[in-house]
Amino acid sequence: MYPHVYFDLSEDWHNDRYGVDFSEDFWVDPIRRTEAYREMSYQRAKRFPGTEIGSLEPKPNPVASDQYGHRFIPALFGCKIRYTSNQAPSADPIRVDFDQLAALDMPDLRHNDVIKKAMDDAKKMKQKYGFAYGWINTGSPLNAAISIFGEDFIACCAIEPKIAQHVLMVMAKTFIRLYYEFEDVICPPERVERQSSGLGNCPAILFSPQMYRAVILPVDLWFRQQFRHFSIHHCGIFDRYAELYTELTPDALDV
């Protein structure tokens, strides 16, 4: 592994400096949001010349799943998505009891309005640009479960760990289905089998390493076994989780 530092400028930064309004209208129209990202890239390059921040000749990067920012998975499971002028989209967690979590199943991708809208966006993007990507920021099973069910899932990990593992496995299997039935349909891969994925493990530090090992790691290990190449993104204090992540044999680590 080789260390690399990169800069990421938030929606609030773009709103404050350039007046970019990230309300719902920014996200709903797939062409508008693609062109907005191009303009933002150009403005960054002008402001920070001689760096790799932005581009003076930005190419289109049409992504069919972008309407919900990084909250595509919560939207897929029925969360209300909130939009504000200076932040990325957020999701309101669904309140549930443990019985409801125990009964959780994967969503029906063929009859889901979120999937239908993304497929329609992909069609419009292909007509405009000649191509489109399906890229979904799935995060990790843990990230998705907390985004969707909030504190109810966190409590479940402590009180009903087997049910919590069931929820995490539903998330992991949903990710796999999305890769093959959504992302690879929009932008077919060169190889038959998908080679790489990873964990966007932002909320891991909410759990002790002991609870992570007992409840979360078994699902992460199953998910990791589905891919040849694997990366991990971790937010916050890292050293307590290093041994756990070693078992996942990541090819790349982002802290």
Secondary structure, 3 states (H helix, E strand, C coil): CCCCCCCCCCHHHHHHHHCCCCCHHHHHCHHHHHHHHHHHHHHHHHHCCCCCCCCCCCCCCCECCHHHCCCHHHHHCCCEEEEECCEEEEEECCCCCHHHHHCCCCCCHHHCHHHHHHHHHHHHHHHHHCCCECCCCCCCHHHHHHHHHHHHHHHHHHHCHHHHHHHHHHHHHHHHHHHHHHHHHHCCCCCCCCCEEEEEEHHHHHCCHHHHHHHHHHHHHHHHCCCCEEEEEECCCCHHHHHHHHCCCCCEEEC
